[in-house]
C-alpha cells in the first residue's frame, strides 16, 4: 500500500514511523525545510512541497498510484484543503485527517475524509 503523510510535526512523525513499522510504503510531504530534512534523516522518502496545490497532489500520485493520504499537519485549514483536493482527484482514496476539535472534525468529514483523528481526544 502506497501512503502519503502530509506534515512531519510530532503527530506526522509518529504516524509515519507506525506506518513503516507495519510495512507500508510511506512518503512524507513537508513544506518546512528543517522538518523535511529531519524526515529524510529518519529514513523516509521526502518531498518538499505545498500539498494545498492540486498539481503537487497529482504529481505525488493521487488518482493513480496512491492508496491513502494522511493529512497530519497541525494546520486545520491545510488538512481541510488537502482533503477536499484529494477527494476531488480520487473518489476511492482512503483519506485520514487530523483535527483539532469537534467543529473541524465535522468539516473534515464533509470535505471527504474517511476517518478523522483527534489526538487530544485520544489522550
JOTASUL-V917729 format. One record per residue. RES is the residue in one letter. PHI is phi as a letter, one per 40 degrees, with the letter a starting at -180 (none if undefined). PSI is psi in whole degrees, -180 to 180 (none if undefined). NEAR is the number of other ideal C-beta (glycine too) atoms within 10 Angstrom. Layout:
[[RES:PHI:PSI:NEAR] [RES:PHI:PSI:NEAR]]
//
This chain:
[[X:none:130:12] [X:c:123:15] [X:b:141:20] [X:b:134:25] [X:b:116:29] [X:c:114:29] [X:h:133:28] [X:b:44:27] [X:c:-164:16] [X:d:-46:11] [X:c:-49:17] [X:c:-38:23] [X:c:-48:19] [X:c:-39:12] [X:c:-48:23] [X:c:-42:25] [X:c:-43:15] [X:c:-42:11] [X:c:-44:18] [X:c:-40:16] [X:c:-28:8] [X:c:13:9] [X:g:32:8] [X:c:149:15] [X:c:121:14] [X:b:129:22] [X:b:130:19] [X:c:131:27] [X:b:124:27] [X:a:137:26] [X:c:-10:18] [X:c:122:14] [X:d:-42:9] [X:c:-45:9] [X:c:-36:18] [X:c:-42:19] [X:c:-40:14] [X:c:-43:16] [X:c:-42:26] [X:c:-42:15] [X:c:-32:9] [X:c:-1:14] [X:g:10:10] [X:c:150:21] [X:c:127:11] [X:b:142:21] [X:b:122:18] [X:c:111:15] [X:a:165:17] [X:c:107:11] [X:c:-4:25] [X:c:-4:19] [X:c:120:13] [X:d:-38:16] [X:c:-35:9] [X:c:-46:17] [X:c:-42:25] [X:c:-43:14] [X:c:-23:11] [X:c:-15:22] [X:h:8:16] [X:c:129:23] [X:g:-4:15] [X:b:-77:10] [X:b:-4:9] [X:c:133:21] [X:c:-28:15] [X:a:152:19] [X:b:136:31] [X:b:115:27] [X:c:94:29] [X:b:19:29] [X:c:165:26] [X:c:0:14] [X:c:110:16] [X:d:-42:19] [X:c:-40:11] [X:c:-45:20] [X:c:-39:29] [X:c:-45:21] [X:c:-44:18] [X:c:-39:32] [X:c:-49:26] [X:d:-49:19] [X:c:-43:21] [X:c:-42:29] [X:c:-37:18] [X:c:-27:14] [X:c:-25:18] [X:a:105:20] [X:c:-15:9] [X:b:-2:7] [X:c:138:18] [X:c:121:16] [X:b:121:23] [X:b:128:19] [X:b:146:29] [X:c:138:27] [X:b:169:23] [X:b:-16:14] [X:a:178:12] [X:c:-33:11] [X:c:-45:10] [X:c:-28:19] [X:c:-45:19] [X:c:-43:12] [X:c:-43:20] [X:c:-38:27] [X:c:-44:15] [X:c:-33:11] [X:c:-17:22] [X:h:6:18] [X:c:137:26] [X:c:-34:14] [X:a:140:12] [X:b:132:22] [X:b:127:19] [X:b:103:15] [X:c:-28:15] [X:c:-34:9] [X:c:-34:11] [X:c:-36:6] [X:c:none:5]]
//
